[in-house]
Amino acid sequence: MGTEFFRTTPAQLRQACRGWRAPLDQPVPREVVSATGRTHSVPCWDPEPNKPTPEYAIRDLPGPAIEMEGFEKIAIDALIPLLIQGTQRELEAVVAERQRPPLIHPEEGPWLLAVPPALVAKLAALEDSQIPSLGPRWSAALRAALQQLDPPSNSVVEDGYYAGALRKLVGFARETMTAGHRMYEWYSAPGQPPRLAIAP
């Protein structure tokens, strides 16, 4: 699995991902069956869920970007409660923005995810001295989140890896804020194209 974080404007993203549909404003419930055979109701953002999204419609997807090999897909989700410490309503708003895809990507990937601007701002505002203590807390939160999956994931989460990833993200968030961009996450499974192989 490969993850790349990149920054651009929403308009440039739409132009690059030709053929990828805009999501609904609010999701509708959709029943899915997990690998364990359990049925779950999940939010569906696709206005045409029975219409496939072209996997390789992307051209000239803008950068700059940073690569994060081995980065867990739900790692950003685990980081949100550690940095968004306002009211419950503020936290829920950031979580909802994370769940809503910027565009409808192929169901089996590659996946395009948004990094909420409020989280980017919090990352950019972190002092360098705060990173060493926050890294292990992030790793612990991620381990707990992986165990809540169906089925639970036994992926190895190393404190040192996520401390380094946090340092990279803080620097990239600062660049994103300075440029007036939005930050996005491109997550590809084995055999699928990394974002940087398609662009620039």
ZAMARGU-4260 file (C-alpha; in steps of 0.2 Angstrom, whole numbers, plus 5000, padded with zeros to 4 digits):
<rodrens>
0) 5000/5000/5000 | 5007/5017/4996 | 5001/5034/5002 | 5005/5051/4995 | 5000/5068/5002
5) 4999/5082/4989 | 4993/5100/4989 | 4983/5109/4976 | 4967/5119/4974 | 4950/5111/4973
10) 4948/5118/4955 | 4964/5111/4949 | 4959/5094/4957 | 4943/5093/4948 | 4952/5098/4932
15) 4965/5084/4934 | 4952/5070/4939 | 4941/5071/4924 | 4928/5058/4924 | 4927/5057/4943
20) 4910/5063/4950 | 4907/5076/4963 | 4900/5068/4979 | 4883/5071/4987 | 4881/5085/5000
25) 4875/5072/5012 | 4878/5054/5012 | 4864/5040/5010 | 4865/5024/5019 | 4872/5009/5010
30) 4872/4991/5016 | 4889/4982/5014 | 4895/4965/5019 | 4912/4964/5028 | 4926/4951/5026
35) 4919/4942/5041 | 4901/4941/5033 | 4893/4955/5044 | 4882/4967/5036 | 4885/4985/5040
40) 4877/5002/5035 | 4890/5014/5028 | 4888/5031/5021 | 4887/5032/5003 | 4893/5049/4995
45) 4891/5043/4976 | 4876/5051/4967 | 4877/5036/4954 | 4883/5021/4965 | 4880/5009/4951
50) 4890/5018/4938 | 4909/5014/4939 | 4922/5028/4941 | 4936/5027/4927 | 4951/5022/4937
55) 4964/5030/4925 | 4955/5046/4920 | 4968/5056/4929 | 4980/5067/4920 | 4992/5080/4926
60) 4987/5079/4944 | 4996/5093/4952 | 5009/5092/4966 | 5020/5095/4976 | 5019/5079/4986
65) 5027/5069/5000 | 5027/5050/5000 | 5023/5039/5015 | 5026/5020/5011 | 5017/5009/5024
70) 5006/5023/5030 | 4989/5016/5037 | 4973/5022/5028 | 4965/5026/5044 | 4980/5035/5052
75) 4974/5053/5048 | 4957/5048/5056 | 4966/5042/5072 | 4975/5059/5073 | 4960/5070/5072
80) 4954/5068/5090 | 4972/5072/5096 | 4973/5089/5088 | 4955/5095/5086 | 4951/5098/5105
85) 4937/5110/5104 | 4919/5106/5106 | 4911/5090/5102 | 4902/5099/5087 | 4919/5105/5081
90) 4926/5088/5081 | 4911/5080/5073 | 4912/5093/5059 | 4930/5089/5055 | 4927/5070/5056
95) 4912/5073/5043 | 4923/5083/5032 | 4936/5069/5032 | 4923/5056/5028 | 4917/5065/5013
100) 4928/5062/4997 | 4933/5076/4987 | 4928/5067/4972 | 4921/5049/4969 | 4936/5038/4967
105) 4935/5020/4961 | 4927/5009/4974 | 4942/4997/4974 | 4954/5011/4974 | 4965/5021/4971
110) 4957/5031/4985 | 4957/5050/4985 | 4954/5057/5003 | 4953/5075/5010 | 4964/5081/5024
115) 4952/5093/5033 | 4958/5112/5033 | 4956/5113/5052 | 4967/5098/5054 | 4980/5105/5042
120) 4980/5122/5052 | 4983/5112/5068 | 4997/5103/5061 | 5005/5118/5054 | 5003/5127/5071
125) 5012/5113/5080 | 5029/5117/5088 | 5043/5106/5084 | 5046/5102/5102 | 5028/5095/5103
130) 5031/5082/5089 | 5041/5069/5100 | 5027/5067/5113 | 5013/5067/5100 | 5020/5054/5089
135) 5018/5039/5102 | 5001/5045/5106 | 4996/5045/5088 | 5003/5027/5086 | 4993/5021/5101
140) 4977/5029/5095 | 4980/5021/5078 | 4983/5004/5086 | 4967/5005/5095 | 4958/5011/5079
145) 4965/4996/5069 | 4958/4984/5082 | 4940/4992/5080 | 4940/4987/5061 | 4930/4972/5055
150) 4940/4961/5055 | 4953/4969/5066 | 4970/4973/5059 | 4986/4966/5066 | 4996/4979/5056
155) 5012/4983/5065 | 5012/5002/5070 | 5029/5008/5075 | 5031/5024/5086 | 5047/5029/5077
160) 5038/5028/5060 | 5023/5039/5065 | 5034/5051/5074 | 5044/5054/5057 | 5028/5054/5047
165) 5021/5068/5059 | 5036/5078/5057 | 5034/5077/5038 | 5016/5081/5039 | 5019/5096/5050
170) 5031/5103/5037 | 5020/5100/5023 | 5005/5107/5032 | 5015/5123/5034 | 5019/5124/5015
175) 5000/5120/5011 | 4994/5135/5022 | 5007/5147/5015 | 5002/5142/4997 | 4983/5144/5001
180) 4981/5126/4995 | 4971/5111/5001 | 4979/5095/5007 | 4974/5078/4999 | 4979/5060/5002
185) 4981/5048/4988 | 4980/5030/4994 | 4984/5015/4981 | 4984/4997/4983 | 4997/4985/4976
190) 4996/4985/4957 | 4987/5002/4957 | 4996/5018/4950 | 5004/5030/4963 | 4999/5047/4961
195) 5016/5053/4956 | 5017/5040/4942 | 5002/5049/4934 | 5007/5066/4937 | 5014/5080/4935
</rodrens>
